[in-house]
Amino acid sequence: MAHRKAKAVRLQLDADGLAFFRFGRIGDRIILTNDAAQYLMLGEADFALLLAGQITPDHPAHGELLEKGFLRPGMNLDRLADRIRRKKAHVGQGPHLHIVLPTLRCNQTCRYCHASRAPLDDPDTDMTLETAKRVVDLAMQTTSPLVNFEFQGGEPTLNFPVVKFVVEYSREKNRVEGKELTHSIVTNLTAMDEERADWLVDNEVMICASLDGPEELHNWNRAWTGVGAGNAYGETLRWMAYINQRYLDQGREPQLWHVDALMTTTRKTFNHWKEVIDLYVDQGLRSIHLRPLNPYGFALSTWKTIGYSTDEYLAFYEKCLDYILELNHQGVQIIEGTAAVMLAKMLTPDDPNFVDILSPCGAGTGQVAYNFDGRIFTCDEARMTAAMGDDRFAIGDVSDSGYNQVVRHPTVKAMALASLQDALPGCDTCWNKPFCGVCPMHNYMMGGDLFGQRPNSPKCAEYMTISRMLLERLDSDEDGSTEKIFRRWTVRRQRAITRDCGL
C-alpha cells in the first residue's frame, strides 16, 4: 500500500484577538512570553485554539491568558505597561556598582585568574590615596540612589589603607548625597588578620570569600605561593569562621550577616560537584553561584587543563541544580545564584538588576570599574582586557574625566546598543528574551565583535538551557512544592546584593 504524503496543516490566525508575544517549544509544550516577562505554557492543541481565536471565556486558560497580557480584548494595558516599566527600571538609573581595584598584587596564582595579577613585591600596582579620593568623588556623582563600592583585585586586603579610605570618605560624602550606600570586598582571606577582619565587620563591609570546593580542589585551583604561603583552603575556612563568630558576638542575624562565598568551575570541579555543594551547606552558606570560566586573562593559557565545552558545563550545572533542589525539599535552604536571577525575572514584577544578565547590559550604565591607576572602564571584564593589552574599552581617567563625560562616552553607548536585545537578530524574536541578557565583552573576547552571532554564543546556550531547566521543573511541579522553593529564591535580602556574592 502506497504511503500518502502528509499535508502541511495551516493554522488559523486571529490577528485582531492576539496581543504581542513570542513563543517557542519546551519538550511537548509551547511557551508564550511577552515584554512584561509574563509567561505561560500551553499544550499544542490549546496553542492552536489560541491562534485561531477560539479560547473562549469558559476555557481553563482564558483567565490567565488575559491576566498576563496574551489576549487583546479586555487586556489591561496600563497594568502591562507598569510591569514593563518596573522590569526596565535600571535603564537610565545610573551606575550603582563601582568596582575599585586597590591593588593588582596577589599572593595566589589561580589557574583561571582573569585579573593579570602582580607580584607581592610590586607596589607600583597599588592605588594611591589621592587616586582613591578622585574615585569616590566621581562615583558619588552617579544619578543612582543606590551605590555599592566593591573592592576586587589582585587581593584587595594587601592595600588595606585604600579600602578603609574609600569606605570612610564615601560615608563622609554621603552625608550630603543621601544615597543608600554599601561596601563589599571580594577576598581570598589568606592575607587577612584580626585587625582587618574586625574593622570590616565593625564597618559593615560585606565580605565575599573565594571558596572553590573541598581542600584538594580549592588548593589545586588557587595555589598560594611566596613567603608565608600555607594551606589556602584551611586559612579560608579559619577566617570565615572567625568573621562569622564576630557577627554573632555583635548580635547580628546570621541568615543575613555572614561571609558569602564565590566559586569558579574548572574541569576538576566536575569530579567534585556534590562535595562542593555539601561544603557550602556545611559552612552555613545560603547561596552558591555556579559560574563557568570566562575566556579572559590567564585562563586562556591554561584552557587545555581547566577548560571544557558549554555542553559539559551545562550537564554539570543540571546535576548541581537538581541536587540543590533535592536539599531544599529536605529543608536545607540554599539557593543557586544564576537560577535565582532568572527566577526573579520569571516570577516577580521586578528585575534583580544583576548587571551581567540585563538588556541593555550594565556596562557603563549599571557598573563602572576603576583600575588601580585611576583609569575607568565600562566593566571589570573591560579592565581585564586592558590588562591583556587591549584598552579600547577605557572610558576615562579619574584625574581628568567628569561624570557626564564617563557615562556618555561613545563606548558606553556602543555597549548598550550591542546588548539591546530588541535590536539583535535572534534575540528580538526569542521566547527567552525577558529572562536573558547579553554581554558584549564576552562576544568580543570570543569573536572580536561586540554584537557577535547570538545563536553561536556560549552565553546564549547557557542562559537558554538554564531557562529551559527551570521552566521544565515549574511546569512538572504537580504539588507546587518546587515553585514554593523557587519563589523563596527570589526574595531579596536586606543587605545589598553585589555582582557576584550575597544572592
N, C-alpha and C positions, 0 to 999 in steps of 0.2 A: 504494500500500500504506500503510495507516494506521500511524502510529508509536505504539508502546505506551509508556505512561508507566512510567518506571523505578521499580521498587520500592525503598524505602529498606531498606538492609541493617542489621539489628540485630546488633551484635557480642555474642558471649557474654562473660560476665564471671565469672572465677573469683575472687570476692572473698576467699576464705579463703587463696588462694595468693599474693596480691599484697601486697607491702609498700606503705607510703605513698610516692607520688611525684607529681610534676607533669609535664605533658607539653605539647608544642606541635609546630609544624611548622616545619622549616627546609628550604626547597626541597621535594624529594620525599621527605624523610626525617622521621622522628619523633624528637624529642629527649625523653629522660626525665631529670629531675633530682630530687634529694631534699635534705633539710635538712642533710645531711652534705656538700653541694656535690659529690656524685658525679654524673656524667652519662654517658649512653650514647645513641648514635644507632642507630636501627633503621629498616629498610625497613617499608613499610606491612603487608606480608604477615607479617613476624615480629612486628610490633606486635599484629596481630590474634591470632596464636598466643599471645603473652604474656597478653593479656587473657583468653583462653579457657582458660588454664592448660595449654597444650599445648607449652610449651617444656620438653622433657624433658632429662635429664642428657646425652644424646648430641647435643643441639643445639649448634652452634658458639657461640651467645651465652649458653648457660646458665651457664657458669662465671663470666663477667664480670657477668651479672645478679645472681648470688648474692653474688659478692665485693663488689659495690658497694651491696648492700642493697635491690635491687628485688624480690626474691623472699622470701617469708616463711619457708617451710620450710627449715631449715638456716641461717637468717641468723644471723650473729654479732652479736648485739645489743650486747654490750659494746664491740666494736671500733667499731661505728657510733656509739654514744654518746660514745666517746672522741674520735672525729673531730669530732662536733658541738661537744663541749667545747672542742677546740682552735680551731675556727672562731670560736667566740664568746668567746674568752679576753679580748677587750677589754672585755667588759661587766663593770662593777664594778672595773676596774683603777685608774681614776682618771686625771685629765688628765696626759698625758705631754708634750704640745706647748703651750708657753707663749709666746704671741706678744707681744712687747714693742714698743711704739711710742716710741722715744726722742724723736722729733720728727715734726711734720707738715710741717716746712719741706722744700722740694724745689727743685732747680734745673732741673727739666724740666717741661714741660707736655704730658704724654702725652694723645693724643686719647681714649684709653679709660680714663683714670685713675679708679680706684674709691675712692681714698683721701681725696678732698677735701683736697688739698694746701694748704699755707700758703706765703706769700711768704718769700723768703730772709731778709728783714729783720724777721721776726715771731718774736721769741724767746719770745713768750707760749705758743707751742705746743711748747716744749722740756720734756721731763720733767726734774724736779729729782732730785738725788742722794737726797734724803730719800724721794721717791716711789719711786725705783728700789729703795731698800733695803726698803721695805714690799712691793714686788712680789716680790722674792726671798724674803723671809720667808714670805709667803703661799704662793708657788708650791712651795717646798721642803717644804711640809706634805703634798703630794699622796701618796696611797697607791700611786701608780705607782712601780715600781722603776726606770723609765726616765724621765729628764727632759731635754727639749731646750728651751733658750731660743732663740727665733728672733726676730731683730731685723728689723722692717719699718718702713715709713714712709708718707709722706714718704721722704726719703733719710736712712737711719739714721746714716750716717757724719758727717752735719752736727752731730750731738750725740755725738761720739765719747767724751767722758768718761763718759757714762752706759753706753755699750756696754762700755767697759773695767771700770767698776764692777760691772756685773751679772755679768760673767764672773768677775772676781776674788772678789767677795763670795759668789757661789753656790758656788765651789770651796771657799772657807773654810767655808761652812755644810755642805758635803757631807762634810767630814771627820768629822762626827757622823752625818749621814743615811746615808752609804754607798750612794748611788744611782749608777746608770750615767748620768753627766752629760755632756751635749754642748751645743755652742753653734753657731749658724749665723746668717748675715746675708744678707739679700736686698738687693742694692745695684745702682745703675746705674753704679757705678765712676767717674763723672765728677767726683766730689768727693774722689777718692782721692789720697793722696800716699804717698811711700815709707815714712814713719814709721808711718802707719796700716796699710799693706799688710804691712809687716814684723811689726808687733805681732799682726795677725790670724793670720799664718802661724805665728809663734812660739808662739802660744797655742791653736793647733789649732781656730780658729773656722772652720767650713766656710763657704765663700763661694759665693754663687749670684748671678750677674750677669743683668741683663736684656739679652737679645740677640734681637731680633725678626726678624733676617734680614740680607740684604745692605744696603749703605750707604744706597741710596735709600729702601728700605722702613724700615729702622731709624730713620733721621733723620726720616722723614715721621711715623711713629708716635710718636716720642719726641723732640719738639722741645726743644732746650736753649736757654734764654733767660737774659737778665740778664748781669751783669758776669762776664767770664771765659768766656762761652759760646763753644763751638767745635764741632768735629765729634764728636758723641756716639758715632757708630759707631767712629771712629778711636781715641778715648780708651778705649772699652770693650775693643777688641782689644789696645790697648797694655798696659792694666793686667792683662788676662787673661794675656798673655804674661809680664809681669814676675812675677806671683804664681806662675804655673806653674814658672818658672825657679827661684824661691826654694824651691819644694818639691823640685825636682831637686837644688839645691845642698845641701839637708839630707838627701839620700839617700832620700827618700820614694818609695814605689811610685806611679808616675804614673797607673796604672789606678785607684787609689783616691784619691790626693791630687792634685786639680786643681780649677780653678774650674768649677763647674757653671753651667748657663745656663737661663734661663726665657724662653719666648716667648709672646706673645699674638697670636691670629689676628684680623686685621681684614680687611675686604673687599679691601684692597690686597694682602694676603698671597696671595690666590688666584692672582694672576698671577705669583707668585714662589715657588710651593710647592717646586719642585725646588731652586731656588737656596738656600732656607732650609736644607733638609736637607744639601745639599752643603757649606754654610758650617759647619754643626755638625761634619760629618765632617772638614773641612779643619782645624778648630780642635782636633781630637783629642777632642771631646766624645763620651762613651759613651752619652748619652741625650738624647732630645728629647721634651719633654712637650707635645704638641699640645693647646691649650686654646681653647675657644670664648669669646667675650665673655660677660660676665655683665651683667644689667640693673641695675647699680649705679652710683652716682656720676655723674661727668661723661659716662660712656658713653651715658647716656640722652639727653643734649642733642646728641650728635654721631652718633646712631644712623643717620641717613639717609646719612651719609658713610661710616661704618665698619662698619655692621651688615649682617646677612644672615639668611636663614632657616635653620632647622635642617637642611632637606634640602640646602641649598647647602653648609653646613659639613660634613655627612656625606659628600657627594660629594668634597669636598676631602680629608677625612680618609682615605677609602678609597684615593685616589691616593697619598697620602703613605705609608700603611701598606704598600701593595704595593711602592712604591719602596724603603722601608726594608728590607722582606723581601728584595727583589732584591739590595740591597747586602750583606745578611747572607749570602745564598747565595754571593756573590762573595768572602766572607771578611772583610768590613768589620763590626766589632762595634759596632753602635749599636742602641739599643732605643727603642721608643715608650712613653712613660710610662703613659698610660691603659690601653693594651693590657697592659703589664706587670702592673699592678694586677689586672686582670680575669683574666689568665692564672694569676697566683698563686692566685686563688680557685678556678680551674678545675682546675689541675694539681698543686697541693700540698695537704698536710693542714692547713696553717695559713693564716691570713688576714693580709695585709700591714699591716692596721691603718691604712690610709690614711683619714684622718678624713672625707673628703668622700664616700667610697663605702663606707658602713657601714650596718648596721641593728642597733640604733638608731645614728644618726649620732653623730659625736664632739662635738657642740656642748655644751660644759659638762661633758662626761664624758671626752672624749679630748683636747680642746683648750680653752684659755681665752685671751682676748685682753685685754691691759692697755693702755688708752689713755694718752697722754702725761700726762693729768691724774689718773691713778690709777683712773679708772672701769674696771670689769671687765665684760666681755661674754662671751656664750656662745661666740662665734667671731669671726673677723675680719670676716666679712660682716655680723654684727650691729653691730660697731663702725662699719662703713661706713654702715649705715642710720641710725645715730645722728648721723653727720656730715651726713646729709641731713635731719635734723630729727625723726627717729623713734627715741626712745631706750627703747622698751618692752622691748628685749632686754638692757638693762643688768641685771646680777645682783649688783652690789655696788660697793664702793669700797675700795681698799687702806687708806684712812685709818681705816675703822671696821668693816670686814667680816671675819669669821672664815672659815676654810677651809670648815668644815661648812656655814655659812650660804650660802656661794657655791655649792658643788656640790649642795646640796639645795634650791636656790632653785626656787620653783614654775615659773619659766620654763624651767629646765633639764629639769624633769620633762615639761613640755609639749612641748619639742623632742624628747625621747626618744620620747614617745608618738606624735608626728606623723611620726616616721621609723621606727617599728617596722612592718616590712613585714607581719608576721603579722596586724596589726590594720587594715591598709589595703585596702579593696576594690580588686581588680585586682592588687595586689601579692601577696596571700595565695595566689592560685591560679596565679601566673605562673611559667612554667618558668625564667625568668631570675632569679628571686628570690635564689638563692645567690650570684650573681655581680654583683649590683646594689647600690644604696644610694639613700637618699632625703635630699635637702637641704631641710629645712623653710624655710630662709631664701630659697631660690630660689623655692619655691612662694609664699611671702609676697610677694616682690617682683614676681612675675609676676601674681598674682591676689588678693593681700590676704588669703590664707588659708594658715595653716601646713600644713594637710593637703592642700589642692589637689585636683585631679582628675588622678590619676596618668596615665591614658591620654592626657590632653591636655597633659601636661608635656613641654617640650622636653628635659629631662634624661632622662625615660623613653624618649623616642625615641632620644636619643643613646646611652644605655647598652644598650638593646635592640639597636640596629643594630650597634654595635661588637661586642657578644657574638656576634651572627649572623655577622659578618665573620670573627671568629676561629674559630668553630666550623666554618664552611664550609671554611676553609683547613686546619683539622685533619682534617676528615672526608675531604677530597680528597687528602690527603698520602700518596701511594702508597708512597714510599720512606722515609718517616719523617724526611726532612731538615727539613721545616718544624717538626715537633714538637720536634726537637732544638734548633732555634733558639729556639722559644718557651720551652722549658724553661730554656734559658740565660738568658732574660729574667727568669725568676722567681727566680734566685739572688740572695739578699740580700747586699749589700755589707757589709764590715766597719764602714765608717763609718755613723753613724746616718742614717736617711732622714728628711728633713724633709717638710713638707707638699707643697712644690712642686718641690724640686730633689733631685738625688742619687739618683734611682731607678736 
